[in-house]
């Protein structure tokens, strides 16, 4: 290998030279005549910031298969490379003053053009039948593309950050990923439906994009559609054909409605609507949806919840893990009926998750459910509630039995100071639990809710009003509790809730800031396979009634949930002794 840091134009390259490595030669302004280096295979001039030209003699390097000009900022032109019949890899990334690209051999397989200074798409690039990789993002001078582009082998086309490119051509081929983020394109051609292999379409922050063609529903393989920050996008096309779509990001768009045919998207797992401030109604979602982000949908009034949802399989089958997350934070205009429906749906999902997890054959199962919405009261169906962040009570005899499925938790957070949620911030809820039997033996447990993150777009959101968060965890500890306490007649239990906001300050160094939030009220609910509370604590009844109650239909249970979710109904539970924050006059439901 021939290595040097500076090179005079009078230097003759050795005839047997195969590798010319001049990376980072800051003073190198000119290369010598390369004709004598007929065996040269690889040339790396990466970071030669003063290099102004490549000699035309490069055309004689018939064995050259690698040419790296990454970061040659002074380079203004290239000679014809057409005769380099073995050139497979050419990097022109960060050649910010290279306005034009000359002829390129058709055998090239990788062409790197990230933040290249080219102004027009060279006609030489259109006939590259062997091209497999074409990164071309951040080309800020690029103004236009040919009307038609065809790629035989390229699977990913990234034009993100091409800030002067306002039209996207008709593209054919077998693209799997198309990235047009932060470009001023105004529309997509209807031929977008002619990309049968497209899996990932990213249009984030295309601030001039107003609509999508109806042909987008022909993308049968599309799994991810990202439209966050398209502030002028006010209408969505039909969605019914997107049978493979799993992730749909609409954050910060101007959409006022979601097409009702979204319910037909059988693969949809995540729908992100953060800061869709014009959205008023949310139709019924597919039963497989596990993550809904509607943070800051200020105009949202109604949101339909499905009366049924996908049966939970083993956690390993879940793309999102064993978790549900429905975030309605700052949706301050939700009507009373919708709030009741959200709570009813939350209970139904928690019950289903608990039953399915309890039946899992896995030795250790972790999972969770979390829903957050603006409100100040613990739902009616919670067995125990209290002011403040803690509570303690004595459980009914033998209530930890074979029908026990675990705890559901509720916290009401009071935001004494408006809470700003920035990108990558998260809200974390935890509950510490202490169980103690009559002999003084203790068990300590920790329950952590799924995180609420504000990570889908670069918009800040401020929370000011009280919010309710309902969550459920399932771990292997439920079976441990049954094994250890099923025959215990006297069992006391204490809960301590915490809420913390994890935010980041960007300065000279990224700094993590943790802010503790005030828990205004808290609630705990013990769940069982039977819905009839009179049988929950009697071992003899469990043996004879278990199968009958376990076979109760979902529709029967849903009617019960809807009935108990009426938040206007007054609580009629009897007074019971409960200790929390030093108070003993708190109400709770009696088993």
N, C-alpha and C positions, 0 to 999 in steps of 0.2 A: 504494500500500500504506500502511495506517495502522498505525504502530508506536508502542508506548509501553511504559514500564516500571512505571507505576502508573496506576490508573484509579479515579476516584470514581464512586459510584453515581449522581451527578447528571449525568455526561457523557452526551450524546446521540450515538449513532453516526451518522455521515454516511449519507445515504440511498444514495449511490453506492458505498459501501464494498463491496469485493469480497473483500479479504484482511485478516483481523485476526490479527496476529502478536504474541503476548505471551509468547513462550517465555522461561522463566527469570525471570519477574517475581516475585521473592521476597516482596514485600510485598502483592501483589494478593490480597485476600480476597473481593472481591465484583465481579461484573460489572454493568454498567448494563442498563437495559431495551434489549433488542436488536430490538424490533419495528420500529423505524425503518430498520434495515439490511436492507431486503427483498432487496437484491442480493448479500448476503454469500454467497460460495461456499466459502471455506476459513477455518477458525478453528483456530489452534494455541495451546494453553495449556499446552504441555509444560513440566513442571518448576515450575509455579506451586504451590509446596508449601503455601501458606496459603489457597488457594482452597477455600471450604467448600461452595459451591453453584453450580448453573447456573440462571439465571432461567428461569421457565416460558415467558417470551416467546420462547424459542428455537424454539418450535413454529411461529412465523410465518416462519421462514427457509426458505422452500420451495425455494430454489436451493442451499442448503448441501449440498455433496457430500463434505466432509472435516472431521472433528472430532477433534482430537488432545488427549486429556486425560492423556497419559502422565506418570506421576509426580506427579499431584495427590493427595498423601498425605492431605490433610485432607478431601477430598471424601467425603461420606457418603451422598449420594443423587443421583439423576438424575430430571429431569422426564420425562414421556412424550416419546419421540422419534418416535412412530409416524407423525406427520403430515409428517415430513421425507422426502418421496417421492423426493428425489434423493440422499439420503445413501448414499454408497458405501463410505466408510472411516471406521470408528470405533475409536479406540484408548483402552482403559481399563487398559492394562498399568501395574502398580505403583500402582494406586489401592487401597492396602492397607486403607482403611477403608470402601470401597464394598461394603456387604453384599448389596445387592440391585440387580438390573438391571431397569429398567422396560421398557416396550414398545419394540421396535426395528423400524424399517421393513423390510419383506420384501425390499426392493431391495438391501439392504446386501451388499457383496461381500467385505469384509475386516473382521473383528472381532478385535482384539488384546486378549487377556485374561491375559497373562503376569503372575503374582503379583498378580492382582486379589483383593480381599478377599471376593468373593462366597461365600456359604455354600451356596446351592442353585442348581441349573441352572434358569434362568428358562424358563417355558413360552414366552416370546416368542422364544427362540432356536430352538425346534424347527421353526418354519415358515419358515425362511430358505432358500428354494429357489435363490436366486442366490449364496449364500455360497460363496466359493472358498477362503478362507484363514482358519484358526481356530487360532492359537497360544494355548494355554490352560495351559501348564506352570506349576508352582510355586504353584498356587492352594491354599495350605495349609489354608484354611478350608472348602474344598469337600468336602461330606460325601456327596453322592449325585448320581446322574444319573437321568434318566428310564429306564424299563425298556427302551424302544426309541428308537433314534436313527436317522434316515435322512439321508444327505447326498447330494445330487444331484451337486454339483460339487467338494466338498472332497476333496482327494487326500491330505492329511496331517493326522493328528490326534495332537497331542502333549499328553499328560496327565502327563508325568514330574514328579516332585516334589510331586504332590498327595497329601500325606502322611496325609490323613484319608479318602481315597477307597478303600473296601475292596471295592466291587463294580463290575464293568464290565457295561454293558448289552448288549442285542442291537443290534448296529450293522449296518446295511445300506447299500449304496451302492457307490461305486467308489474306496474308499480304496486308496492305494498304500503308505502308510507309517503305522504305528500304533506310538506310543511310550508305554509305561506304566512306564518305569523309576522305581525308588524310590517305588513306591506299595505300600500294604498289601493289594492285591487277593489274594484267596484262591483264585480260580479264574477261568478264562475260560469264557464260555458256549459251548455246542456250536455255536451259530450263527456262530462265528468262521470256520467253513468256508464261509460264505455271502459271503465277501469275495473274489470271483474275481480281482480286480485287485491284491490285496495283494502287495507286493514285499518290504517291510522290516517285520519284527515285532520290537520291542525290549522285553524284559521284564527287563532287568538289575536286580539288587538288589531284586526283589520278594520280600522275605524271608518272606512268608507263603504264597507260592505252592507247593503241594505236588505238583501234577500238571497235565498239559495234556490237553485233550479229544482223543479219537481223530480227531475231525473235522478236526484240523489237517492231516492228510495230504491233504485235499482242496484245499489251497492250491497249485494247479499253477504259479502265477506267483511264489511266494515264493522270493526269492534269499538273504535274510539273516535268520537266526533267532538272536537274542541273548538268552541266558539266564544270563549270568555273575552270580555272587553270589546266585542263588536258593538259599539254603542249606538250604531244606526240600524242594526238588525232588528226589525220590528215584526217580522213574520217568518214562521217556519213552514216548510213544505210538508206534504204528507210524509209520515214516518213509517207507515205500515210495512214496507218492504225490507226494513233494516233488521232482519231476523237474527243477525249475529251481534248487534250493537250491545255492548256491555256498559260503556261509559259515555255519558252525554253531559258536556259542560256548556252552560248558557249564562254563566255569571256576568253581570254587568251589561247584559244586552237590553234592548228596548222592547222585547217581546211582551205583548199584553195577554197572550193566551198560549197554552200548550195544546197542540192538536189532540183531540180525544182518542185518535188511533194509537197514541203512545201505549195504551193498555195492551196492544197486540205485540209489543216488542218482548218476545218471550225470553230474551237473554239479558235484558237490562238489569244491571246491578246497582249502578250509581247514577243519580240525577243531581247535578249541581246547579242551583239557581240563585246563588248568593247575589244580593244587591240587584235583583231584577225588579226595579222599583215601580214598573208599570204593570206587572203581573197581578191580576185580580183574582183569578180562579185557577185552581189546580185540579185537573181531571183525575179520575181513578188511574192509579199506576199499576204496572204489571205486578203480579203477585210475587215475582222473584226479586223485586227491588229491595235492597238491603241498606242502601245509603241514600238519604235525601238531605241535601243541604239547601235550605231556604233562608239562610241568614240575611236579615235586612230587607226582605220583600215587603216594603212598607205599605203597599196597596193591597196585599193579599187578604182576601176576605173569606174565601171558602177553599177547602182542600178535602177532596174525597179520599177516604181510606177504604181499601178493599175489605170486604167481609170475609174473605178467605185469602190465604197466602201459601206460598210454596212450602210443602212439607220439608222439614229440615232433615238432611241426610247426615252422614258423618262429617265432622268439621273439616277433614282433609279434602273434601269435595268442594269446599267453598273458596271462591276466588278471594273473597274479602275476609277470610277467616271466619270464626264462629261469632260474628258480630252483626248487630243491627244498629244503625245510627240515623235518627230523624231529628233534624235541627231546624226549629221554627223560631229561633231567637230573633227578637226585634220585629216580629210580624205582629205589630200592635193592633191591626185592624181585623184580625180573625174574629168571625162572629161566634156567638155562644154555641150554636149547634156544631160548628167545626171543632171548637175546643173540646166539646164533649166527645165527639167522634175520635179525636186524637187520643184522648185518655182511654176510651174504650178499646181502640185498636192497640194501644200500648199494652193494656192488660192481656189482651188476647195473644199478642205476640210473645209476651213474657211467659205466659202459661205454656204455650206451644214449645218454646225454646227449652223451658225447664223440663218438660216431659220428655222431649226428644233427647236432650243431653243426659237425662237420668237413665234412659234406656240404652245409651251408647255402650258398646263393648270395649271402648278404649279405656285403659287403666287410669288416664288422667285427661280430663276434658276441661278446657278453659274457653270462656266465651262471654258474651255480654250484649246487653241492649241498653240504649240510651235515647231518650227523647227530651227535648227542651223546648219550652214555649212560654210566652209572657203570661203570668198569672201569679196569684199570691196565696193560694190555698192548696193544702194536701188533698188529693182526691178522696172521695167518700169511701172507696173500697179498701183503703189502708186500715189494717187492724189496729195499729198504734200510731199516735202522732204526738208531737210536743212542740212547744216554743223553744227556740234556741237550737244549739248544735248537738245536744246529747239527750239521751234518755236511758232509763234503766227500769226493769220490771221483772217479775217472777213469771215464768212460763207456766201454762196449765199442765197438769200431770200428764205424762206420756205423750206429749204433743210432738216430740221428735220420734216419729214412727216410720213404718214402711211406706206411708203415703206422703211423707214430707219431701218437698222438692227444692227447698231453699228459701232465701229471702228476696223480696223486692224492696227497693229503697226509694225514698223521695226526699229531696231537699228543695227548699224555697230560698233562693239567694236574693239578698238585698244589696243593690249596688249603691252604696253611700256616695261614692264618687263615680261619675261616668267611666265605664271601662272601655278603652280603645283596644280593639282586636286588629292587629296588623298581620301581614303575611308571616306565616310560620308560627304565630302565637298559638297557644293552646290553653284550654280550660280543663283542669283535672279535678275530679271529685273522688274522694276516698272515704271509707268508713271503717274504723277500727272496732272490733267486736270482742268482748270478753265474756266467756261463759264460765259459770262456777256452780258446782253441785253442792249438796249439803255438807260434804266432807271437806270442802274448801279446795278441791282440785280445780284447776283453771285450764282453759284453752283460749289462746289468743288467735284471732283471725283478722285478716286484712282484705277488704273488698275494694277494688279499684274500678271505677267506671270507664268505659271507652272514652277516649279523649275527644273533645270538641276542638277541632283545628280550623284555622282560617288560612288554608294553604292553597286554595284553588285559583286565586287571582290577586292582583296588586291593588286591592281596594281596602280602605280602612273602614271599620264599623265600630260604632260606639253603642254600648248597652247602658241603659239608664234605669229602666223599670224593673220591678221584681220579676223573677223568672222561676218557673218550676222545672226541675229535672227529675225524671223517673228513670231508674236503671235497675238492672238485674245482672248478677254474675252467677256463673255456675262453674265450680271447680270440683275436683275429686273430694273436697272436704265435706260435701253434703253426705256422701256415703260414710265418711269417717264419723260425722256427727251421729248418724243413725246407729252405727255400730257401737259408739261409746255411750250415747245417752238415751237409747230407746227404752231402757228400763229404769230411768231416773225419774222419780216423782217430784223432786224439788230442784229446779234449775233456774238460777237467776242469770240475767243477761244485760249487758251494758253496751251502748252504741255511742260512738263519738265521730261526728261528721266533720270533714274539712273540705274546703274549696280553695283552690289556688290558681292564679293566672300566671302562666309562664310567658314572658315577653322578652324580646331581644332589642337591645340598643346598639345601633351600628355607629361605631366611631373608629378610632385607631385600631380597636380590636372589638370583636363581637362580644357583647356582655349580656349575660342572662339575668333578668330581673324577675323575682318571684313576689307576687302580691297576694296576701291572704284576703279572701272575701268573706263577708258576713253571712252565716247561715241563719236565716230568719226563723224557719220552721223545718222540722224533719219528720219523717214517717218511715215505718217499717211494716212490712206485710209478710206473714208466713204463708207459703204456698203448699198446696196439697193436690194430689191427683183427683181427690173427690171435691166437688163443689159444694157439698152439703156440710156445713160446719158442725152440725150436731154429731157427726160421726168421726170427726177428725181426731179426737183424743181418746177414743175407746178401742183398745186392742181387740176386744171380742167382736165388735161391730166391723172392724177393719177386715177380719177374716171372712165374714159372710157378705159384706157389701162392696168389697173392693172391685170385683169385676163389673158389678152393676154400675157403679159410679164412674169407673174408668171408661166405660163404653158410651158415656153421654155424648151426644152429637155436638159438633161445633156450633150448629145453628142455635141449639138450645142454650149453650153457654153464651153465645153472642147476645141473645136477647137479655140474659141476666146481666151481662156487662153493660149493655146500653142502658138498662134500667138503673144500675148503680152509678153510672157515670153522670147522672143529672146533678150538676153541682149546685143547683138551687135548692135541692132537698136538704132539710135540716138534719143534722146528726142527732140520732136518738140513742146513742150508746150510753151505757151506764157508767157512772163514775168508778174509777179504780185507782188504786194507789200506784203512782208512778213517780219516779225520782229523776229529775233532769235539771241541771243548772241550779240545784238547790231548791227547786220548787216541788210541791206535792199536790197542787190543785189542777193538774193538767188532765184532760180527758183522753180516754182511749176506748176502743171497742173491746167488748168482752167476747172471748171465744165461746 
